[in-house]
Amino acid sequence: MFGRKGVTPAPKKITTLEELNEDQGYVATLDHAKVAGEFFFELCYQQLAQNGDAVGIENFLGLLASAGGVTCIATSLIEWDFLRRQSVGGNLILEQEVDGTKYFCGDLPSRYLYESQISLLNIALPYAMKHGAAIEHDFLHEPISHAMQTVGTPQFGVPRIADEHRPGASPLELARIAWPQAENAFDTVQLAVDYRPAAMGFAIGKALDKAAPNMDPLTMANIVAECAVPMSMIDPIQFWDDVKKLKANAA
């Protein structure tokens, strides 16, 4: 009532991921992440099945896992943008550039990929285990080591899976298809940024449940790891134009 004409309030300063979620009206619960993940599962499945063709298990798992890996690093970089303003120490994000391409690792990506209870693989892999996959505690050690050693080489991101079970496209190509759609879907259902890796874990888990009668669960777990781990290290900026295009078309 008493505002001065032509003067608009200063935008609210957002300094943490929690404040970002609150400002955007995003929901930060595991239940909502499960609903969002299953929503994205159905979205992808229907798109692949719309021509009446059978959905290939390997391609579908690769699609979700590759997008899940990018979700982990994208979430990490958003959180890091807030944390670095607070002069937080440690190895939260480590960056390496090879031939103009950036790769990332560190505590934050690891947290969202596998260390947290609600991380991508901590949610997804137990679905394979319940169907009989003998996954040991060091299951991810070798895929992570291989990804780090092959950064910037032609071997980076190439799934070491037998030919008959290897997805028909590379994880990078699959991520380019699926991650922008995941971001758009999670924005639509107002899922908190830090719960998006968990949502992708639930999407992968549902795929593992559906595919379990038709494929060895350990093979499926290996496909998930071989796609998700290297994609959690790449720079998601390369997909950002696709995200903006999807959001513009949905507006």
ZIHU-V39350 format. One record per pair of residues at least 12 apart in sequence whose ideal C-beta (glycine too) atoms are under 6 Angstrom apart, sorted by the first residue. I is the first residue (numbers start at 1). J is the second residue. Records with the same first field share a line. If there is no record, write none. Layout:
I: J + J
This chain:
16: 82
17: 79 + 82 + 194
21: 192
25: 190
26: 190 + 192
27: 190
28: 192 + 195
33: 195 + 198 + 199
34: 202
36: 186 + 189 + 191 + 199
37: 199 + 202 + 203
38: 206
40: 182 + 185 + 203
41: 203 + 206
43: 185
57: 211 + 215
58: 165 + 167
59: 167 + 168
60: 207
61: 207 + 220 + 223 + 224
62: 167 + 174 + 227
63: 174 + 178
64: 203 + 204 + 207
65: 204 + 224 + 227 + 228
66: 171 + 174 + 175 + 227 + 231
67: 175 + 178 + 179 + 182
68: 120 + 200 + 228
69: 228 + 231 + 232
70: 175 + 179 + 231 + 236
71: 196 + 197 + 200
72: 109 + 112 + 113 + 120 + 197 + 232
73: 104 + 109 + 232
74: 236
75: 112 + 193 + 194 + 196 + 197
76: 108 + 109 + 112
78: 193
80: 92 + 93 + 108
91: 106 + 107
92: 106 + 107 + 108
93: 106 + 108
94: 106
98: 152
102: 235
103: 151 + 233
104: 233
105: 233
109: 232
112: 197
113: 232
114: 140
118: 198
119: 197
120: 197 + 200 + 201
123: 198 + 201
124: 201 + 204 + 205
125: 221
127: 205 + 208 + 209
128: 208 + 217 + 220 + 221
131: 212 + 217
132: 217
133: 217 + 218 + 221
135: 221
143: 225 + 229
144: 229
147: 229 + 230
156: 230
157: 171 + 172 + 230
159: 226
161: 223 + 226
165: 219
171: 227 + 231
175: 231
176: 239
179: 239
180: 239 + 242 + 243 + 246
183: 243
184: 246 + 247
204: 224
208: 220
